[in-house]
Amino acid sequence: MDMLWSGWGDPAKAAPLPETATGLLRDWLGVKPRTAGPIALEDIAVPEPGLEPAARRALADAVGGEEHVRHDAETRIRHTRGKSTPDLLRIRVGEVDDIPAAVALPATHDDVLAVLRACAEHGLPVVPFGGGTSVVGGLAPTRRGPFVALDLRRMDQLLALDPVSRTATLQPGLRAPQAEALLAEQGFTLGHFPQSYEWATIGGFAATRSSGQASAGYGRFDEMVLGLTLATPDGTLDTGRAPRSAAGPDLRQLLLGSEGAFGVITSVTVRIRPVPETRVYEGWRFASFEEGAAALRRLAQDGPRPTVLRLSDETETLIGLAQPDAIGAAVAGQQPAGCMAIAGYEGTDEDTTYRRERARDVLRECGGTPLGEEPGQRWAHGRYSAPYLRDSLLDAGAFAETLETATFWSRVPELYASVRDALTTTLTESGTPPLVMCHISHVYENGASLYFTVVSAQGDDAVAHWERAKHAANEAILAAGGTITHHHGVGTDHRDWYVREAGPLGIEALRAVKRRLDPAGLLNPGVLLPLD
């Protein structure tokens, strides 16, 4: 099924805010109920596709028939932009000025090559489209005029599985739950479970350097990738003959995170693991974010490392965002103050028991108080619920958005304080004082990610208020030595700061790659790299 066009995911899973949350919004942030809901899909004024008849015929020929090229209003609306909060606010009022002219659905690598050749012949930009879950403007080309959304949903097969080498080759349009089901039939798992898991695709994971919630144990997606096939207007690029190689620079790393700007990923070979015998998650409480972060660093550096390891700051713990089905409980006096940590263990019975017992000793030594399995199980049950919660907040008149970054352990305190201050100051000055929450959800030996959630009243112009706050946060991230994105990607929202992070020579090198692989500059123009 398709995702909700004006929000996240499956409409059947939408849930109203609990009364405790509604009261918090009203009393703490001055949120006023909305007087009207989103515009009806059928009431959106959609411009004509604007494609020449010859271009339409060429697209149909490329994908095996007219039935695999969609020009209807609803399909085009569903392929307009991604799922950031500004994206949703704009689509909810019917803004579709950057709607695709057509949606092409290839079934094979050769189909993709044919589409790219057809689009090059007719001067049509191409935006690869997987699950549509981008929250950084990754599906919003900045070159005006007709463009084609290349929906990869028909490319949804498990192409090969090597149980001896423990590798699998997957097509890019395969959604994560389908991939897990296909692998599980043969006793394996990918172990990649980001918050977008229910809707995101294998190709999207590779194109954005995705990181899942079990990254402490399974690694990031880019660490799992052993090979990629890329379709470009100038031909095919294959990478990955062996798990590691000294044969020059690793071209896989050039394609991972390329966000459709260099070509279209048409297959991904990944490392797989046996389905775990045991999965167990538990909660811990620390007196402060600083104390909890020190405990996470100890486990990340010296072990034993849990499969899942995350820490909410005091505000996120107080609100209950770490356990979406318990929002407001702490405020109502049902939970003590402090910071909530979740530690999860997956693997064989013997391995998980050993790591869990050793990690418990470390967490206690670092000041942690065990809370048992109930908080961990509640987190696991609700870990894909936050985007649905955002929809409910928007419906209630609140603004909710996220941003993330990463840095070395020594810089975490400064980065955390700088971004919080930038968001709080800017939104307060705009007349919409926020709640700013944060958690660490990805840890490494040398550093960690910081994931911020911001909630405020929408005010008179929520998108403009957020643009100012996001700009200030991005500036704070670079000034404090963080990276502009840890796993959401660059898109168009982070592009200008990515240019500064990469530096002039680095950007020129990437431009040279794009000019060779995409001579006409038609692949996702303006995403990742500025237009020439």
N, C-alpha and C positions, 0 to 999 in steps of 0.2 A: 504494500500500500504506500501511497504518498504521504509525506509529512504534512502536518497542518500548514496551510499556506500562510496564515497570519500569526503563527506561533511555533511552538516546538512539538515535534513528535506525534504521538497517537492521541487524537482528541478524546478518546475514551478513557485515557489515563489522567486527564486534567482533574484537578481537585481544588475546591475553594480553600481560601486561607482559614486556618483555625481562628477562633475568636480572639485568642491571646495575641496572635500576630496582627490582626486588624486593630486591636487596641493599642499595640505598640506603635504602629504606623501613625495612628491618629494622635496619640499623646506625646510621642517622642519627636516625630518628624513633621507634624502638621499636615499629614496626607489627607486630602479631601476626596471623597468617592467620585468616580467618573460619572458623568451624566449620560454618556452614550458609549456603546461598544464599537468595535471595528466596523468599517464599511463592509457590506456584503460583497462577496467575490464577484457576483454577476453585475454589480453596480459600478465596478471599476471601469473607467474609460480607457480602453486599450488602443494605442495607435495601430494603424495598419502595418503589416510586416515590412513592407518596403523592399522586398527582394525582387529582382528582375526574374522573368520567367526562365531564362537560361540558367540562372543560379539555382532556382528551385529544382529544375530538372537534373542539374549536375549533382546536387545533394542527394536526391532520390536515387540516382544511379549508383552513387558511392555506397549507400547502405542497403541496397537490395530492394528498393521499391518505395513508393510514396507513403506507404503505411508506416514507415520508420522515420519519417520527417514530419514533425508536428508544427502546425501554424496556428492552432486554435488559441483563443485568449486564455483559457484556464491553464493549459500546459505552459504557456509563456509566462504567466504570472507566477506559477510555481517554480520557475527557474530564474526568477528575478532576485538578484542579490543573495545574501546568506541569512544568518540568524543572530546577528548582533542586535542589541537593543535598539540602536538607531535604525537598523534595517527593518525591524518589526514595527517601530513607531511610524515609519514612512509608509510601509505597505498597508498598515491598518487604516490610513487615511486615503489610500488609493494612489500614492505616488509611484508611478511606474515609468518614469522618464528614461530609465536605463534597462528596459525590458528587451530580451532577445527577440530577433526577428523570426527565428526558427529554432527548433530543438531537434537535433539529429541523434539517432540512436544506433550506433554501429554495433556489430556483433563480433567482429574479429579485428586482429591487428591490421590486416589488409584493408578492412573497411575504414579504419581510422586514417591510414595513409591516404586512401582515396578521398576522404572528406577534407583532409588538409590540402591535398592537391587542388580539389575543387574550390576551396575557399581562397587559396592563393591565386588561382586563375581569375576569380571574381572580386578579389580585394576585400574579403570578408574576415574580420577578426573572429577568433575561435576561443571560447571559454570552456575548458574541461569541467564537467559537472559530475561529482560522485554522489555523496549523500546530501549535499547542500547545507552542510553544517558550519561553514566558515563564519567566524565572528570578527574578522579583521578586514573585511572588504575584499576577500580573495576571489569573489565571483562578480566583481563590479569593475569592468574595464573602463579606463578613463578616456579612451578614444571614442568620440561620438559617432553616431551612424549605425546602420544595421550590423548586427553580429550574430553568430551562431553559438548556441549552447550545445556542447557535445556531451550528451547524457550517456554514461557508460553502463547503465543498469543491465543491458543485455549481455555484457561481458562479465558473467557471474559464476565461472566454473573453477573447480579445483582441477588444475591441469595435470599435476603429477605429485606423487608423494613417495619419498625415499625413506623407508623406515630404518635403513642401516645408517645413512648419513644424518637422519632426522632433519630432513628438509621438505618443504612443500612449495609448489609453484602455483600461484593464485592469480586470477584475473582481477583487474582493478575495480570493477563494478560490484564485486562481492561485498555485501555488507558484513560487518563484524560478527553478528549472531549466526549468519549463514556459514561463514568461514569456520567458526567454532564448532558448529554442528557437523559439518563435513569432516573436519579433522577428528572430532570425537568419535565418529564412526570407526576410525582406525586407531583409536587409543591415544590421540595426541591433542595438544592445545597450543595455541599461539601465546596465550598469557597476556594479551594486550586488551586492557579494559579501561579506556578513557571514559570520561563522563558522556561523551557523544557516542558511546559504544553501540547503542541500539540502532543508530541511523548512519553512522560514518562508514566509509568503504576502505578497502585495502589500498587502492590507489591514492586516496586522500591521506591515509596515514603516512605513506611514503613521501608524497608531495609536500607535506607540511612538517615532517620530522615529529610526528605525534609522540606523546608520552602517556602511558596508561597508569591507572591507579595502583597497579602492582609492579611498578617499575623498579622498586628496590630489589625485587627478586628476579623478575624476568628481563629487566632492562627496557630502554626506550625502543620504539619501533625501528629507528634508524640503526640501532645496534643489532636488531634481528635480521636485517636485510642482507642477503648474500648475493643477490643478482637482480638486475632490472632490465627490462626491454622498453625502449623509448621510440615512439613514432614521431617524426618531425617532417616538416614540409620538404626537406631535402633527403629523406630516407630514414633508415633504422639504425639505432645505436643499441648494441647489446653489451652488457657488463656482467662480470662475476663468473669467472671460470673456476674459482677455487675459494675456500673460506677466507684465506688471506693470501696476499701476493706482494712481491717486491717489484713487480713489472710496472714501474712508473707510478705516477699519481693515481689514486683510486678514483676512477670516473663515477663509481657509485655515489661517492660523497658529493660530487658535483650535481648529480640529479636529485638526490634526496634533499628535500626542502626547496626545490626549484619552482613549485607552485604553478605548474603549467606554463611557465614563461619560456622554457626551452624545448618543450615537446609534451607529448601525451604518454604517460606510463601505461603500457598495455599488458605487462605481466610483472609479478614480483615473486622472487624466490626467497623464502624466509626460513630461519631456524625454528624448529618446533620442539616441544617438550612432551613427555608423557603426561596424560591427564593425572592430576594429583590424587593420591589416595585420601588425603585429609585436607580440609580447609577449616581453619579456626581463626577467629578475630576476637580481640579483647580490647577493653578500654583501660586507660591510665590517666591519672590526674596529676598535674604539676602545679606548683604554686604560682609560677609565672611563665611567660613565653620564653624569656631568657633561659630559665632553668630547663624547660622542655627542649629547647633547641640544643642545648648542651648535651642532653641525653641522646637526642637523635644523632648528633655529630659523633658521639662516642660509638654508637652502634654502626654508623656508616663507615667509620674509619677503622675500628678495631674488631667489629663483629661481636657476636654473630648477627648478621643482617636479616631482619624479617623480610617477608615477601612484600608486605604492605607496611608502610611506616609514614604516619602523617601526624601533624600537630596543629590544632586550632589555637589562635590567640585568645586573650581574655574576652574580647567582644564577641567573636564568633562562637565561643563556648557559651557565653551568657545567653545569646540569642537562640542557640541550639542548631545552628546551621550545619554542624557536623552530623547531626541526626535529623533530617528534614521532618520526620514524623513526630519530633519532640520540640518543635519550635515554640519558644516562649515558656517552656517548663522551668528553666533556671530563673527567669525573671519572676515567675510566680512563686519562687522560693522552694522549688522541688529539688534543686541541685545546688551543691556548694560552689563557691567561687573558685577560680583558677583556670587552667587550660587543659583541654581534653586532647589526649593522644590516642591514636588507634594503631595497634600492632597486629598484623595478620601473618599467618604461616600456612604455606601450601607446599605439598610434596608427599613423600612417603611418611608413613606413621613414625618410623624411627627418626627420620630427619627432622620433621616438624617438632616432635617431642624434645629432641636435643636442643634445637635452636630456641624453642620457646622457653625452656628452663634456663638456659644460659642468658638469654636476653632479659628475662625477668630479673635475674640477679643484677644485671647492669642497670636496668631501669630503677630498681629499688635503691641501688647505690647512688644514683643521680637524683634521688628525692622523689621518685614517682610513687604514687599510691595505686595499687591495683583495684580495678572496678569490676573485674570479672568479664564474662563473655557477652553479657547482655548489651552493653554499649557498642561493642564491636559488631554483633549481629544486626543491631539496628542500623548501624552505618552501612553494612553490606546490603541490607534490604533496601535502603533508600538512596544508594549512591548514584543512581541515575535520575533522581527526582528533582534535582535543583533547577534544570531548565524548565520543567513544568511549573515549579514554584515561581519562577520569574514571570511566566505568563499570568499567573494568578495575581502577582504584585502589580503588573501593568494594568490588569483589569480593575484592580482596586484603586488605581490612581497614583501608585508609587512608581518610581524609576529604579531599576535594578540592572547593574552591569558588572562585568568582571574584567580584570587585566592581570597579567602575570609577568614575572621576570625571574632571573636567577643570578647568583653571584657566588664568590668564594666565601667560606665560612666566616672569615675575619671581617668581611664587609656586610654580613647579613644584618646586624643591628642598625647600621647607618642607613642601608637601603630601605629597611622596614620603616624606620622613622621618617625618612625623607618622603617616601611615596604617600604614607598616611597623612603627613602634614600637607603635602601638595593637594591631595584630594579634598581634605577637610577644609582647608583655607579657601580654595577656589569655589567649591560648591556653596560654602557658607556666604561668601561674598556675592554669589549669584542669587541669594535668597532661598536656597534649598539646602540647609545644613544636613549632612549625611551621617549615616552609620557606615563606618569603614571597618570591614572585617578582613582577616587574613589567615591563611594556613600555609604550612610547609607540607607538600605532598610528594615531592621527588627529592631524594637525597643521594649524594655522591660522596666519595671519599674526600673530595676537595671543596664541596659546596652544596648548595640546595636551591630549590625554587621557592619563590614567594607568590602566592595566588591571592589576589585581593578581590573582595566582593563589596560593592558600593550600593547602598539603598538610600533614596531620598524621596522627597515629594517631586512630582514632575514639574511643577512650576509653570510659568507661561510659555516657555520654549525649552522643553527637556533636551532636545537634540543639541541646541546651541550651548546650553549649560554643560552638557557632557563633553562637547568638543573642547571647551575651555579647560575643563578638569582633566581630560585625557591628555591634552597638550602639556599641562603642568606636570602631570605624573610622568609622562615620557621624558620631559626635561630632567626631572628629579632622578629617574632611573639612570640616564646616561651620566649625570653629574656624580652619582654615588657609585659608579663603576659597575652597574648591572648591565645585562643584555636586554635589548628592547623586547625580546620575546623568548620564552623558554619552550613553548610547545603550541601556541595558537597560530604561529606563523606571522609573516610580514604583511601580505595582502597589499592594500592601498593605505590602510590606517597607520601602519608602522613604517611605511616605505621611506619617508624623509629622514627618520631617525636611524633606520638601517643603513642608509647612505652614509651617515656620519659615523656609525659604528664600524662599517667596513672600510671606510676611508676612500679617497679619490682613486688611488691606484687599484684597489680591490674592485671597486665598481666598474672601472674601465676594463678590467680583465673579464668581468662577468658580461659586460656589454659586448665584448669581442666574441664570447661564446654564443651569446644570443644572436649576433649578426650571422654567425656561421650556421647555426642550427635553424634559425628562423629569419632568413634574409629580409623578408618583407615586414617583419615586426608585427605579425598577426596573432601570435599566441599570447592570450591574456594580457593585452597591452596595458601598461601602467601598473600592473601587479608585480611586486618584488622590485622591479627597476623602473626608474622614471622614464617617460617617453623621451626619445632623442629629440 
